[in-house]
Amino acid sequence: MSTPRVRLPRSARADEEIEIRTLLNHPMVTGLSSDNPRDMLARFEARMNGAQVLSYDFGNGSAANPTFTFHVRAAAPGNFEFVWTHEDGREFRAEGSVDVS
């Protein structure tokens, strides 16, 4: 497993819509079509200042190395937390912040 990667701007204007990109290198093996044991993420969550801005529950059709690109309106300075949760309960985390002027 690799370190989660997140790309977000360092700063934004008040009420600007910002783009956020995330990536986690993960094989996402369902175990259905091979002898390899199941190895799947269960959930991804993104929070800004503690409020959830995106959540996604992974299924068997999820591709390896899941990536998300989404937009958030930056009304105030934001502290972001990104959490990928594995089916076995392990969590992979990343953080970032955006200054708003």
C-alpha positions, -999 to +999 in steps of 0.1 A: +000+000+000+013+034-008+008+068+009-024+085-002-019+113-026-040+145-026-039+175-048-057+207-037-049+244-041-030+262-014-053+292-016-086+303-031-108+334-032-139+335-010-167+315-026-144+301-053-150+265-064-118+245-060-109+211-075-096+183-053-080+151-066-071+120-046-054+088-054-046+057-034-025+029-049-045-003-041-050-035-061-088-038-053-089-076-057-124-090-054-112-126-052-139-137-076-118-143-107-085-154-093-069-174-066-058-142-048-076-135-015-100-106-014-083-072-008-108-044-012-114-009+002-148-004+017-153+034+019-138+068+011-147+100+030-136+136+025-143+162+052-138+199+052-136+216+087-152+184+101-182+184+077-185+156+052-182+168+016-180+134-002-184+097+007-182+067-015-189+030-007-167+007-029-182-023-046-169-053-066-168-033-098-143-007-084-111-003-103-076-006-089-059+025-077-091+045-070-090+081-078-115+108-071-119+143-086-145+166-070-152+203-064-159+222-032-169+258-027-143+275-005-164+299+016-138+300+044-104+286+051-106+248+051-088+219+068-094+188+048-092+152+059-094+122+035-099+087+048-099+054+029-112+025+050-103-011+041-128-039+046-106-052+074-108-019+093-074-004+084-075+033+075-053+053+052-054+090+059-043+123+043-048+159+053-045+193+036-056+229+040-067+258+018-063+294+028-092+317+017-088+354+011 
